[in-house]
Amino acid sequence: MKVTLSALDTHESSFTPLVVIELAQDVKEETKEWLKNRIISKKKDGGAQLLFRPLLNKYEKETLENQNLYLVGASKIRLLLGAEAVGLVKECNDNTMRAFTYGTRHTFKGFDDDNDDFLTMAECQFIIKHELENLRARDEKMIPGYPQAKLYPGKSLLRRLLTSGIVIQVFPLHDNEALKKLEDSWYTRFTIKCQPTDSIRGYFGETIALYFGFLEYFTFALIPMAVIGLPYYLFVWEDYDKYVIFASFNLIWSTVILEVWKRGCASMTYRWGTLVMKRQFEEPRPGYHGVLGINPVTGREEPLYPSYKRQLRIYLVSLPFVCLCLYFSLFVMMIYFDMEAWALGLHESSGSEWTGILLYVPSIIYAIVIEIMNRLYRYAAEFLTSWENHRLESAYQNHLILKVLVFNFLNCFASLFYIAFVLRDMKLLRQSLATLLITSQILNQVVESLLPYWLQRKHHMQVKRKVQALKADIDATLYEQVVLEKEMGTYLGTFDDYLELFLQFGYVSLFSCVYPLAAAFAVLNNLTEVNSDALKMCRVFKRPFAEPSASIGVWQLAFETMSVISVVTNCALIGMSPQVNALFPESKADLILIVVAVEHALLAFKFILAFAIPDKPRHIQMKLARLEFESLEALKQQQVKLATENLKEEWREGEKEKAP
C-alpha cells in the first residue's frame, strides 16, 4: 500500500526530540499558535507535518524559567519520505549507490520496517531542518501579532522569524548515549589511531567528517617531511646547496598529497552517498534583501537587488578597506622589525643570557598581534561581505574566504618574505618562522578549545545545581540537557579549522629549505589538535546541523595555490644561497635566468604530475559512469512511455471522432 503524507499523524504526544526551537521571551500567544499549526499541519495545507510540543507543560511553566523552548521530531515514515525529498543517497542490496525512494525502500541495504537505524540521527536532523526551512508563506502578508514582519508568497518563514528576532535559535539535540560511544572511540584515550570518520559522519554529518578525515590525512602526510627534515636540521644546517634535494622532495610531496587526498575523498564521499547526491537549487541566503520582484528562473516572488550596486559596494568600499588593512598589517610588521633591531642591539651591547632570551620576545609579541589582527579582521570581513548583499550562501562564502585568505596570507607571511628577500637574513628567518609557528599553534589550542571548554564546564555546574534544587516533577534530564545546550556557543563551521591548516601548510612548505623542522612541530601540534577539536565538537559547542558535502570545496584550490607559491619561494631561496652564488661570481643575470628556468621546469613537472594522477579511483569512475548510464536509460524509457501514452490518447480521440 502506498503511504502518503496526508495519512501521517502529527499529534503524537510522546516522541524522540531531535531539534529545539527557542522563541523570544515576549512572543505573543497568537504567534506561537500560528507557528505550531504551520509546523504540524499537513504538507498539502502548507505545513511541515512534523511533531511539535513545548519542553515544559503548563504546570512546569509556572515553576521554571525558559518557557519558550519547543521540541520538534518526526515519525519514522515522515523521516523516510523526507529522505526521499532531500535526495539522500543510500547503498542498495546490489552494492550500488542510489537516491532513496520510499517506494523502493526494501531494496536498500540495512532497511527493515522494524529497524530505526536506517537513517542516522544526523540525517534525521538534516531532514527536519530542511522541512522547517521550506515552510513558506502562502496567503499571509505578515507574521501574526507582528505587522512589521512582512511576508510574501514563497518566503521562508523560519528565516523571517530568525531575522525578526521572534525565533532566537534552532539547534539539533545531542544524543548522549551515541555521543558517549563516539567519544570513547575518538578522543577520550590519547592514543595514535585512525579517526572514526564513518562514526563522525553518522553523528555530525559529512562536512565535519571530511574535516577530521583531512586533518588526519594531512598529519600523516607531514610525517615523511618531518622524518627527512630532522637530520637536515641536525647535521647540515648551513649547507644550503644540500637543501636542493629537500626542496625537490617538498615539491613532489606537496603535489602528491593533495592529489592522493582527492582520490581518498572521492572514495569516502561515494561510500557516504554525497558524491552522487544531486545538487539542489540554492535558495536566497537569510540576510539577502532588496525590492520585491519575480525571479526569472524560479518564477517565485523574492527580493531582487541590482548586481551593479553590489559591484559598486565591492570595488568602492570593500576593496579599498581590504587594501587599507593590508597596509596596516605591513605597518605593524615594520614596527616588529624595529623591535627586533632594538633587541639585537641590546644583546650585542651586553651579551648576557637574559638579553639572549629577549631576542625571541619581539617575535612572540608579533605572533600574538598577528592572531589578534586576524580575528578582528575576520569580524570586519564578515560585516563587509554581508553588507555586499550576496544572494546565495555560496557566493557569500567565496567572497568571505577570498578576503580572509588574502589578509591572513599577508599578515602571517609578509614578515618572512621581507626577511628572506629584502634583509636576506637566514638566521633571523629561521628564528621568526619557528617562533610564529609555535606561538600561533599554542594560541589556537588555548583560544579555540581549552578556554571555551573551561567556561562550558563552569556553566554546566551552575545548571546542574539549579536543576537539582528544583522540586517540580519534570523530566529533569531532558530539561537540563536542553537548557545546557541552548547556552553553548554556536559552531560556525569548519572555516577557521581549515584556515589554521592552510597557514600551517604555508609555514611548512614555503620556507622548507630554511627551516625543515617546521613539519615536525606541525605533526606534534596536529596530534593534539585532533583531540582538542574533537573535544570542542562534543563538549564545547552546540551540535551543528549536518551538511552533505562531496569534497573540502574551495580549500582544495587554496592548498594547491599555496603549493605553487612554495615552488617559487624555495627556488628563490636556493638561488640566494652563498654556495649557488659562488658558481656565478661574475654574472648574476645568468643565475637569475637559471633559477627562473628551474622554477618553470619544476612547476611544469608539478602540473604534469597533478594531471597524471586521476582525481577519482578507477572503480569509482566506473560506478559513476554506470549510474549516469542507468539514469539516461531510465529517462529514455520514461520519455518512450510518455510518448506511447500520448499516441494512445490521440488514437482514442480519433476513434471517438470516427464513431457515428
N, C-alpha and C positions, 0 to 999 in steps of 0.2 A: 504494500500500500504506500502510495506517495505521501510524504509528510510535507505540509505547507506551513508557512509561518503563522498563518491565521489560526492554525489549530493549537498553537502553543499556549500554555498557561503562564501568565506573567504575575500571578498573585500568590506564589508560594511563600508561606510565612517564614520558612526556615531554608536558608541556602548558604553555600560557601561564599563568603565575601571575597571578591577579587580586587575591587577598586574602591577607593574612598573619594567622595566629593565633599569639600569643605566650603560652606557658604559663609558670607559675611554675617556678623552677629545681628545686624539690624535689618536683615532681609525680610520683606513683607510676606505674610502668610499666603496671599494670593499668588505671589511669585513662586513660592515653594510648591504649592499645589499644582500650578501650571507646569513647572519643571518635572515634577513627579509623573504627571499624566503623560507628558511627552516621552519620558523615558520608558514607561511601562506600556504605552499604547501600542497597538498592532502596527506593523510596517505599512499596511495598506492605508492606515489613518495618519501616516506621517510620524509614527513613533519609532523607538528603537527596539521595542519588545524585549526589554531586559527586566531583571528582578531588582527591586529597589526597596530599601527600608532605612529608617533612621537608626543610628547607632544606639540611641537611648530611647526607651519608651516614655510615656507621659509622666509616670511616677518618678523615673530616674532623672528626667529633665529638671524636676523641681528640687532635686537633691544635688545634682552635679553640674559642673560647667560644661562648656563645649557642646552646646545643644544643636549646633548646625553642622553636624557630621553625619553623612549618609553613606550607606554601603550599597554597592552595585555588584550584581552577579548575573549569571545566566544559566538556564537549563542546559543539559548535555546536548540535546537536539539543536537548541538555538546556537550553541557554540559551533557545532558541526556545520550548520547552514551558514554561519558567519565565516567559517574557514573557507567554504566554497566562494563566498562573496569577495573575500580579500585575496583569493588566488593562491592560498598556501599550497606548496608542492610537497608531496609525500612519496615514500618508496612503496612501489606495488609488489605484489607477490612474485612477479617475474623479474624483480630487482631493477626495474626501470623507475625513473622519477617522473611523476605526472601530477598535474594540478588536481587537487582533491575535489571530488563532487560527491554530494550526499547519495545520489542515486547509485553510484558505483563504489560505495564505501567498503563493501566486503572484499573488494579486490585489492585493498591496501594492506600492506604488511603490518601486523600488530593490532589491527582493528577487531574489536569484538563488542557486541551490543552491551555486554556486562562489564566492559573494561573502560575505566575513566582516565587511563593514562595515554590514550592515543594522541591527544593534544597536550603539549607541555603547558605548564602554568603560564610561562612567558607568552606563548601563543594565545592562550585564552585571554590574557590581559590585553594583548595587542588587538584582538578581535573586539573586545569591549571598547577600547579606546577608539577604534575605527568607527564603531556604531555610534558612539557618543558624538564624535566629531562630524558625523554625517547626518546628525539631527539638523534639519534645515527648516527655516521659516517658510510657512505656506501663505496663509492669508493675514498673518499678524503684521501689524505696522509698527509695533513696539513691544518690548517686554512688559507683560502685565505688572502694574504697580510702578513702572519706571518709564514715563512718557518720553524722557530724554534719550533713552536707549532705543534708537530707531532700528527697525528691521526691514528687510526687503526680501522678496521671494528668492529662495536658494541660498540665503546667508546662513553660515554655520552658527547654530545657536550657542554651542559651547564656547566658541571663540568670542562671540559677542558678550556672553556672560563674564568671561575672563577679563576682557578689555574694559568692561563697565564696572569691574570690582564687585560684582554680585557673587560670582564664584571665586574663592580665594585660590584654590588649587585642586587639582585632580591627580591622584597618585595611586599606583598599584601597591597592594599589601605584600609584605614578606610572608612566606610560608616557613614558619620557624623550624619545623621538622626537616623539611627539604634543605633549608639553609644550613642547619647543623651538619647534615650529611655532606653538603658541598664543602663547608669549612674544614671538616675532618680530612677530606681528600685533597684539599687545596693548600692551605697555609698554616694550619694550627701546629703542625710538626715541621720544624725547619730542616728540611732535607732537600737535596738536589734531585728533583724528579720532574717528569714531564707535566705540563699543565693539563688538567682535565677539561680540555676545550669543549668536548661534547656535553659535559655536565654544566659548564658555564653557559654554553649556548642554550641548554634546556631551561636554565633558571633566569638568565639575564638577556638572552637573545643573541643574534648573530653579530651585531656591531661590536658589542663588548667582548664577545668570544674571539672575534678577529683581532682585536687589540691585544688581548693576552696571548693569542697564538703568535702574533708578530713580535711581541716583546720577548717571548721565549725563543723564537727562532733567531731574532737579532742578537740575543745574548749568547746563544751557542755559536752563531756565526762570528762573533767577536773573539772567540777563544783562539782560533789559529793566529789571528793578528796579535793577540796578547802573548802567545807562546813564542812566536817568531820575534816579536818586538823586545821581549825581555833580555835575551842575550845581546841584542844590538845596544840596548841601554847600558848593560853592564860592561861590555868589552870593547866596543868600537864607537864610543861616544863622539869623538871629534872627526872621525874619518867619513866625511860626507859622501865621498865617491862610492863607498861601500853601501850607502843607503839607496843606490840606484836599484839594487835587487829588491830591497824592501818596498820602495815606492812602486816598482813594477808589479810586485805581488799585490800591493794595495789597489792598483788599478784593476787587475783581474778579479780580486776579491770583491770589490765594491760593485762590479758589474754582475758577477755570477750570483752573489747572494740575493740581489734584487730580482734577477730573472728566475732563480730557483724558487723564491718566495711566491712569485706569480703562479707557478705550477702547483705548489703546495696549497696555495689559497684557492685555486680553481678546484682542486680535489676536495678540499674541505667544504666549500660552499655548494658543490654539486651534491655531496652527501647530505647536506642540510636542506637542499632544495631551493636555495636562493639564487643559484647560478642560472636556473631556468625559470625563475619566477618572473612573470610578466610585469613590466613597469606600469604602474597606474598613472593616470593623468594627474598632474600636480595641481593642487588647489592653491589659491592665493594665500600667502602667509598671514597670520593673525594681525600683524602690525601694518599691513598694507592698507592704504586709504586713497581716496580720490572721489571724483564725481561719479554718481551712479549712472551706469550705462549697460549696454548689451555686449557681452564678449562675443566677437565674431566667430570664434572657434566652437565654443560650447553652446552658444545661444542663451546662456544664463545671464541674469542681471547681477552685476557685480561692480565694485569701484573701478574706474578707469583713470589712469594717470599718464599724461603725455611723456614719452620716452625722452624728448628733448629737455624737459625740465629736470629729469633725473641726470642726464648727461651734464647739464649745467652745474648741478649740485656737486657732481663727482669732480669735474675739471676746474671749477672756480672756487670750491670750498675744500673738498676732501683732499685733493691732490696737493694744493698749497699747504694745508695743515700737516700732511704726512711729510712733506719736504722740510717744513719748519721743525718738526720733531726729529728728523734725521740730522738737521743742522745742530739742534740742541744736544743730540747724542754725541756728535763729533766734538762739540764744545766741552762736554763733560770728559770726553776722552783726553783732550789736551790738558785739562786740569789734572787728570790722573798722571800724565807724563811729567808734569811739573812736580807732583808729589814724589814720583819715582826719582827724579833728579835730585830733589832735596834729601830723600832718604839715602841715596847713593853718596852724595857729598858728605853727609853726616857720618856715614860709615867709613869713608876714606880718611876723614879727619881724625876720627877716634880709634877705629879698628877694634872695638870691643865686641863681645858676644851679643850684648843687648842690641847694639846697632845692626849686627848681622841678622838678628830676628826681625828688626824693624824694616829690613829690605822687603819683607813679604807683606807688611801691613798695607801699603798702597794698593797692591793687587787684591787683597782681601776686601778692603773698603770698596774698591771699584766693582768687584764681583757682586757685593751686596747692593750697591747702587744700580747695577745693571738689572738685577732681579726686580728691584722696586720700580724702575723705569718701565720694564717690560709689562708689569702688572698694571701700572697706571695707564700706559698707552693702550693696553687691551680694552680697558673701560672706554677710553676715548674712541677707539676704533669701532667698538660695538655701537656706541651712540651715533657716530657718523654714518655707519653702514645702515643703521635703522632709519636715520633721517633721510638717507638717499631714496628710501621708499621703493625697495625692490619688490616686485610682485610675487616671485617664487622663493621658497626657502633655499633652494639650491643656488640661485643667483646671489642671495644674501650671504650664504656661507662662502661661496667662491670669492666674493669681494672682501669679506672679512678676513679670510685666510691669506689673501694676497697682501692686504695691509699689514697684518701681523707678521707674516713671514719676512717681508722686506725690512721692517723695523727691527725685528729680533735678529735677523742676519747681520745687519749693520751694527746694531748695538753690541752684540756678542763678539763679532769677529773683526770689526774695524780696527781695534787697537792691535790685534795680532797681525793684520795685514800691514799696518803702519810700521810696527816693529820689524817685520820681516823685510819689507821692500823699500822703506824710507830710512829707518835707523840702521837696518841691516845688523842688528844685534841678536845673534842666535842664542846667546846665553839668556838674555832678557826674554826672548821669545819662549824658550823652554820654561822659564820661571813663571811667566804670565799665563801660559797655556795650562800648566799644572795647577796654578792657584785658581784660575777661573773655573776649570773643570771640577775640581774637588769641592770648592766653595759652593758652586751652583748645585751640585748633587746633594750636599748636606742640607742646604736651604730648602730645596724641593722636598726632601724627605720630611723635614720638620713642618713646613708650612702646609703641605698637601695631605699628610696623613697623621703624624704624631700629635700635632696641636689640635686638629679637629676631633681626633679620637678622644683625647683627654677631656675636651669640652663636652663631647657627647656622653661620655661616662658620667661626668658630673651632673648633667641634666637628667640622665637615666635614673640616678639615685634619688633625685628630687621627685620625679614622677612616681617612682616605686613607693616612697614614703607616703606620698599623697594618696595613692590608691589603697595602701594598707590601712590608712586612717579612716577610710570610708566604711560606713555601716549599711550602706544600701545593698539590697540583694540584686547584684548585677553580675554579668559575665566580666569579672574584673580582669581576666587575662586578655580578652579581646579589647576591652576599654583601654587598658594600659598600653597594649601594642599600638592601637590607633593613635592615642594621644602622644605617645613617644615618637612614632614615625612622622606624625604631621609636623613636629618641631625640628626634625632632622633637616640638614641642608639639602638642597636640590642638586643632584649630579647634572652638570651642564654639558655632558657629552665627553667624547674622547679627544676633543681638540687639544687641550693642554697636555694630555698624556703623549699624544703623537708629537706635539711641538717639542716636548722635552727630549724625546728620542731623536728627533730631527737635529736639534742643536748638538746632542751628544755625538751623532754621526758626523757632524761637521768638525767637532773637536778631534775626533779620531782620524778622519780621512784627509782634512785639508792640510794639516802640517805633520803628517805621519813620519816623514823622513827627518824631522827635527826632534819630535818627542814620541818615540814609538811605544812608550809606556802608557799612553793615553788609553789604549784598548784594554789594558789590564785593569785600570781604575774603572772603566766603563763596565766591565764584567762584574767586578765586585759590587758596584752600585746596583746593577740590574738584578743581581741575585737577591738583594734586599728589597728592590723596587717591586718585584713580583709579589712578595708577601705584603708589603705596605699598601700596594694598590688593591690587592685582594681584601685586606682589612678595611680599606676605605670603602670599597663597594658593598661589603657585607654589613659593616657596623657603624659607619660614619654618615653615609648619605641615605636618603630615601631610595627605595628600589626604583630604578628607571624603567620606563616602558620599553619593551623590546622593539627593535627596529631592524627589519630584514636588510641585509647587506650582502653584496656579491664580491666585494673587494674592500681595500682600505681607501679607495677613492683617490682624491687629488693628492693625498700624501705619497702615493707611489711615484707620481710625477715629481713631487718636491724632493724626494730622496734621490731620484735619478738625476735631477738637475744638480744637486749637491755633489754627486759623484763625478759629474762632468767638470765642475769647478775645481774639484780636488786634483784632477789630472793637470790642469793648468798651474795651480799653485805648487804642486810637488815638482813639476818640471822646472818652474822658475827658481825654486829654492835650490835644486841640484845645480842649475846653471850658475847660481850665485856663489857656490861653494869655492873655497880657495883652490882646492885640487883641480876642479874643472877649469877655473880661470887661468891656472898655471899652464894649461895646454894651449891657451890662446893669448900669449903675453903681448902681442903687438896689435892684433885686430879683434876688438870687441864686437864689431859688426858680424864677423864670421861666427862668433859664439852665439850671438842672438839669433842668427839665421838657423844655426844647427838646433838650438833649443826649441825654436818655433817649429822647425820641421819634425823633430822628435815628438813634440806635443801633438802636432796634427796627425802623425802616424799612430800614436797611441790612442787618440780619440777615434780615428778610423777603425782601429782594431777593436776598440770598445763597442762601437756601434755594430760592427760585423758580428761580434760575439753575442750582443743582445739580439740581433736578428736571427742568428743561428740557433738560439735556444728558444723553442716554442713556448708561448705563454701558457698553453694548456697541454697536459699529457695526452698522448695519442689515444688512450682508451676513453678519455673524457671527450675529446674531439669527435670520436666515432659515436658515442652515446648522444651528444648534442645534435650531430648530423642526422641520426636515426629519429630523434624526437621531431626535428624540423620536417623530415620526410613524412612522418606519420601525420603531423599537423596539416601539411599540404594535402595529403591524401584524404584526410577526414573532411577538409574544407571542400575538396573537389567532389566528394561523394554527396556532401550536403547540397552543393550547387546543382548536381545532377538530379538529386531527389526533388529539389525545389522546382527545377525546370520541368521534370516529369509531371509533377502535380499541376503546374500551370497548363501544360499541354492537355492533361486530362480534363481540367476545368474548362478550357476552351472547347474541347471536343464535346463535353456535355452541353455547353451553351449552344453549340452548333446543332446538336441533335434536337434540342428543345425547339430551336427556330424551324427546323425541318418538319417537326411533328405538326399535323393538321390541328 
